[in-house]
């Protein structure tokens, strides 16, 4: 019988969108987690479809949201982020052994919710006349996953607590722009995503603090050190402070964030 972490790795390895989504939906939380380190997968991780073309962020063209193609390009970019988020949740499950069972169940629940986000965005993209893969995309989220592949605290600090938390900040102004462009369906989808992402970032915060405490580390000081060591991007405001508070950031962290 397979274990839950092997099942997560198998889902991560799926290149086809339908296959990956089906594998995530089929994850059986009643399986034993599997405590032992797992050897690398024979195939590439994550499995990815042939398209979209991945380019540096600066090479992505800027388009007006007042055109259908411009809104489609934005929805495509968001769908790409959510596909990466599925992979990140699956990767943290299989890659890091020896953690409490609740850790693995938490992140697999995140994978399921991220799959739901992708499906919402892809359906909306289809309604605009486009498919996932029709626009180029960048690989920034997964690049940070590779950099933090050997340190669970670095992964938690720099993916959910830094890069994914940035989504909390950009969602309200993005919703405003889409509302002005008349795309109320996209606004409603982003509202669902924002609600769920607050919970995902909160999990990152909770597990970062839990594991820092288990290792006798000061979370704030260790976070600053990890940002330095891994060259984390400097975050600029405006910040969604209410959402960040709901996601578990304390007032000292928020003050430091605003101070730059």
Rosetta blueprint (number, residue, H / E / L):
1 X L
2 X L
3 X L
4 X H
5 X H
6 X H
7 X H
8 X H
9 X H
10 X H
11 X H
12 X H
13 X H
14 X L
15 X L
16 X L
17 X H
18 X H
19 X H
20 X H
21 X H
22 X H
23 X H
24 X H
25 X H
26 X L
27 X L
28 X L
29 X L
30 X L
31 X L
32 X L
33 X L
34 X L
35 X L
36 X L
37 X L
38 X L
39 X L
40 X L
41 X L
42 X L
43 X L
44 X L
45 X L
46 X L
47 X L
48 X L
49 X L
50 X L
51 X L
52 X L
53 X L
54 X E
55 X L
56 X L
57 X H
58 X H
59 X H
60 X L
61 X L
62 X L
63 X L
64 X L
65 X L
66 X L
67 X L
68 X H
69 X H
70 X H
71 X H
72 X H
73 X H
74 X H
75 X H
76 X H
77 X H
78 X H
79 X H
80 X H
81 X H
82 X H
83 X H
84 X H
85 X H
86 X H
87 X H
88 X H
89 X H
90 X H
91 X H
92 X H
93 X H
94 X H
95 X H
96 X L
97 X L
98 X L
99 X L
100 X L
101 X H
102 X H
103 X H
104 X H
105 X H
106 X H
107 X H
108 X H
109 X H
110 X H
111 X H
112 X H
113 X H
114 X H
115 X H
116 X H
117 X H
118 X H
119 X H
120 X H
121 X H
122 X H
123 X H
124 X H
125 X H
126 X H
127 X H
128 X L
129 X L
130 X L
131 X L
132 X L
133 X L
134 X L
135 X L
136 X L
137 X E
138 X L
139 X L
140 X H
141 X H
142 X H
143 X H
144 X H
145 X H
146 X H
147 X H
148 X L
149 X L
150 X L
151 X L
152 X H
153 X H
154 X H
155 X H
156 X H
157 X H
158 X H
159 X H
160 X H
161 X H
162 X H
163 X H
164 X H
165 X H
166 X H
167 X H
168 X H
169 X H
170 X H
171 X H
172 X H
173 X H
174 X H
175 X H
176 X H
177 X H
178 X H
179 X H
180 X H
181 X L
182 X L
183 X L
184 X H
185 X H
186 X H
187 X H
188 X H
189 X H
190 X H
191 X H
192 X H
193 X H
194 X H
195 X H
196 X H
197 X H
198 X H
199 X H
200 X H
201 X H
202 X H
203 X H
204 X H
205 X H
206 X H
207 X H
208 X H
209 X H
210 X H
211 X H
212 X H
213 X H
214 X H
215 X L
216 X L
217 X L
218 X L
219 X H
220 X H
221 X H
222 X H
223 X H
224 X H
225 X H
226 X H
227 X H
228 X H
229 X H
230 X L
231 X L
232 X L
233 X L
234 X L
235 X L
236 X L
237 X L
238 X L
239 X L
240 X L
241 X H
242 X H
243 X H
244 X H
245 X H
246 X H
247 X L
248 X L
249 X L
250 X L
251 X H
252 X H
253 X H
254 X H
255 X H
256 X H
257 X H
258 X H
259 X H
260 X L
